Amino acid sequence: MSTLTTHTTASRDSHSIGLCKFNTTTNAIEVSDGSNNWQVYNPDTATGWSGSNTYSLNFDGADDYLIGSPVTASAQQGTISAWIKTSASGSSQTILNTSDATVDNKWLNLRVDGSTGHLRFVANNGGTNSITTGSTDINTGSWVHVAITCNSSAYSLYVDGSPETLTNSNNDGTWFGDFSLTNLSIGRQIRSTISALPFNGNIDEVAVWDSALSSSQISTIYNSGTPSDLSSLSPKAWWRMGDGLEANSGTTIYDMSLFSNDLTIENATDPTNTAGAVYQSDTP
Amino acid sequence: MRTYCIINSSEVSGVDFDQVLQTSADTLRYSVDGSKALLKYEGTQPFFLLGKTEYTHEEILTILSGPEWTSDDEI
């Protein structure tokens, strides 16, 4: 998130089109537009945590989803963390997907597996699917914290802060940086020819890192079942699902990390409509 | 109340996206063979959908979970 304010106290010489300077007192980067109007970007004040978690996003299981540009696209290792609450069983449901949408066999998908109800990560790097499945039923209708870490050679899955016993098939450590990515979606799998595995339920506080967090850090994020400020863990993306700059309104879900990877709500163009609410005051 | 309709893909060009909840033709969910598309709206059925069968959320989820809308390739 960037914090922008405007002031007019600085000046430029007559030859400058604009100015950019670093303020050593405030650690702010100040950029002029060439007419003595200054934008001040201060990363020290950037925090996505407003002191509470009030909203989550509801997905209808039919076609709602969020989409944006890929994040940590060159990373060979990383972490995905999310809070989920399912409303249906029997079908696999996408939590987060990232893919090269120019071809149909380059994608990574974190999901609730329809057949087992367990957390599953499936990666396809142009060949056989790499499938890693956890051991706990998370299709329960209650809030659950899920996470996956990849250390570039293998995955770990976590449910409610604890590591899962894994069932692996071709677990090859494929991660975001192993092929070119064109998009990232939440709540639906977006590939070149397939758009499916919609999520039916609520998703909250999704974050991505470009490093494999430790089990201790995952436990800290779980925080005994209560989401908390992730800023100290420096996520590369952090979508608060209603509690970010979107403030429970509109079709943009702002990235509340420092990297502005905002997402767009698709197929729910009236997200504050009370009858078909996307933003819901239903949180872990 | 949110209501769902299924149309033929050939009818997508006639959809007024100001009257449905979907963003555009590009974001629609299509059937496995691409011949049908899903629409949804709040309140009164849009004029251009008159005559189409309306489905509740529960009803449409049952339809979407069938082989016409969910492919084995989706793993």
Chai-1 contact restraints between the chains, C-beta under 6 A:
chainA,res_idxA,chainB,res_idxB,connection_type,confidence,min_distance_angstrom,max_distance_angstrom,comment,restraint_id
A,G61,B,L61,contact,1.0,0.0,6.0,A-B,restraint_1
A,A62,B,I60,contact,1.0,0.0,6.0,A-B,restraint_2
A,A62,B,L64,contact,1.0,0.0,6.0,A-B,restraint_3
A,D63,B,R29,contact,1.0,0.0,6.0,A-B,restraint_4
A,D63,B,L38,contact,1.0,0.0,6.0,A-B,restraint_5
A,S91,B,S65,contact,1.0,0.0,6.0,A-B,restraint_6
A,A196,B,E74,contact,1.0,0.0,6.0,A-B,restraint_7
A,L197,B,E74,contact,1.0,0.0,6.0,A-B,restraint_8
A,E266,B,T23,contact,1.0,0.0,6.0,A-B,restraint_9
A,E266,B,T27,contact,1.0,0.0,6.0,A-B,restraint_10
A,N267,B,Q22,contact,1.0,0.0,6.0,A-B,restraint_11
A,N267,B,T23,contact,1.0,0.0,6.0,A-B,restraint_12
A,N267,B,T27,contact,1.0,0.0,6.0,A-B,restraint_13
A,A268,B,L21,contact,1.0,0.0,6.0,A-B,restraint_14
A,T269,B,L21,contact,1.0,0.0,6.0,A-B,restraint_15
A,T269,B,T23,contact,1.0,0.0,6.0,A-B,restraint_16
A,N273,B,E42,contact,1.0,0.0,6.0,A-B,restraint_17
A,A275,B,M1,contact,1.0,0.0,6.0,A-B,restraint_18
A,A275,B,E42,contact,1.0,0.0,6.0,A-B,restraint_19
A,G276,B,R2,contact,1.0,0.0,6.0,A-B,restraint_20
A,G276,B,E42,contact,1.0,0.0,6.0,A-B,restraint_21
